[in-house]
C-alpha cells in the first residue's frame, strides 16, 4: 500500500485509542499539542521507523529498573533479605551491603541505577516516528546512553567478581538487560547517521 492509506494502515497495525480522540478539556495541569499526540500515537500504536527497537529498549530498561528496585528495597532497609536462586557464586546481600555500593554520592547505588534508567527511557521515548530523519542527534544521544549503561553494568559486574568473588543475581539481570539493549540502539544510530549524511 502506498500514500496516505498505506501510512494509515502501517500506523494502525496496533489497536488502541488515538490521543486526539481523548483530548481533555482545558483545566489544571499539563496541556496537549498535536506534536505530543503524535508521539503518543507513534509509540503506542505505530510500526516501522525503528519503533520496534525503541519498544525493545524500553522493555529492557524497565526490566533493569525492576531489578534495581528489588535491590533498592534491601539497600534502603525496607527488607532484611534478598531472595536469590540457590546457585554457587550468588550473594546479593553481601554485594549490595558493601560500602562501595554506597560510595558514589553516599547513596545506595540502586537509586542511582533507577535514575540512570529513567534518563535512558526518556531519551528512548522522546520524539515521534520521524526522529531518525528530523532529530538524528536525539537518536545518537539515546544510543550513547544505552552503550554507557552497558559499559557501567559490565564494570560493576567485574567489580563484584574481583572484590567479593560473588555476584548479585538482580544486578546481573539488570546488566543483561543493558547489554541486550545495545544491538537495537546501534541499529537506530546507524539509521540516524545515514540520515545525517544524506542531507
N, C-alpha and C positions, 0 to 999 in steps of 0.2 A: 504494500500500500504506500502511496506517496501523498504529498501535500498535507493539507490541514487534517484531512480524515485519517491519514496514516499516523500523523503525530498524535491525534486524539487516541487512537487505538493503542499506540505504544504507551501513552501516558496513563491510560485507564486499565492497564493489564491487572493491576490490583484493585480491589473494591474497597470503598470507604467513602467517608464524607469529604466533599470538597470544602476547602477553607472558606470560600466566598459564600457557600450555602449556609454557613453557621456564623456569619459575621455578626458580632454582638452589637447591641445598641450603645450609643455613647454613654459613658459613666466614669466611675473612679477606676484608675489603674491604666494599664497599657492600652495603646491603640493598635490598630491593624493598618496594613497597607497592601496594595496589590503585590509588591515585591515580597513582603513577608508571607503572604498567602501562597505565592508561587513556590517559595522554599518549602512550606508545609506540604503542599500537594506533591512536589517532586520527591521529597524524602519519603513520604508515606506511601505514595501511590505510583510513582513513576518507575520506569525501567530504562535500561540503556544508559549511555553517557556516564558510565562508571558508578552509577548509583548502587549497583550490587556490591561493588568493592567498598563503597562508603558504609553500607549497612554491615558488611562483614567486619570492617574495622571497628564500627560502633559496638557490635555484639561482643567482639573480643575485648574491647575496652571495658564494657560493662561486666564481663566475666572477671577481668583483673580487679575491677573495683569491688566486686563481691568478695573476692579472696582477701583483698586488703581490709575490707570491713570486718571480716571474721578476725583477722589478726588485731585490728583496732580494738575489738571487744576485750581482748586479752591485755593489750598494751595499756589500755586505759583502766584496767582493773574491774571491768564490768563482768567478766567471767574469770574463774580461777584456773580453768583447764582449757586446753585447745585440743579438740578431737583430731586424731590422725590415724591413718591405716597402720596396723602393727607390722611395719616393714623396717628392716635394718637401715640405718642411716638417716632416719627421720626423727627429728626432735624439735618441733616448732617452739615449744616453751623455752627450751634452752637458748635457741637462736633469737627469739623475739624479746626475751627479757634482758639480753646483753646490753651493756652500756652503749656499744656502737649503734644499736638500734634507736637510741635517743640522742645521739651526738649532734646531728645537724639541727640547728635552731633549738636544741634541747627540748625536742618534742618527739612523740612516737613517730617512727618512720612510716607507719601505716597511714597516718594523717597526711604526710607529705605525698605518699603514693596516691591517695584518693584525690588530692588537689591536682597532682600532675595528670592523672587520668581525666579529670574534669577539663583541663586545658585541651588535651588531645581530642576529647569528644566535641568540645566547642569548635575547634578548628575543622574537625571532620564534618560537622553539621552545617558549617557556615556556607552560605551561597546556594544558588539554585543549580539546576542540572547543567547549565552552560558555563559553570565557573572554570572548567578546564580551558575554555577559549577566552572568556571575558576577564577572569581574575586568576591567571595561572600562578601568580605569586602566592595566593592563598593555598592552592593545591600543594605547591612546593614547601610552604611553611608547615602544612599538616603532615606531609611525608617526612620532613626533617624531624618533627616532633615524635612521630612513630618510631623512627630509627633511633632517636635519642632514648626513648623509652626502652627499646630492646637492648641497647648498649648498657644502660643503667641496670636493667634486670640481670643481664649476664654478669656484670661486675658484682652485684650483690650476691648472686649465686656463688661466684668464685670466693667471695669474702666468707660466706658461710662454710664452704668446704675447707678453706685454709685455716680459718680461725677456730671453728667448732668441730670440724670433721663430721658435721651433721648438716642437714638442710631442713628447712621448714617446707612442708608439703604445700601449704597455702601460698607461700611466696613462690614456690616452684611452679604452681599452677598459674599464678599471675605472670611469671616470666614466660611461660609457654604461650600465654595469650599475646603478650607483647611481641614475641618472636614471630608468631603466626600472622600478625598484622603487617609485617614488613612487605611480603610479596604484593598484596593488593595496594599498599601505599606506593610502592615503586611503579606499579602499572599506571597508576594515576599520575605520578610525577613524570613518567616518560611522555604521556599524552600532553601534559601541560607544557613540557619543554618543546615538543613538536609544534604545539600551537604558537608558542613564543617565537620559534624560528621561522614559522611560515608568515609572520606578519611583515 
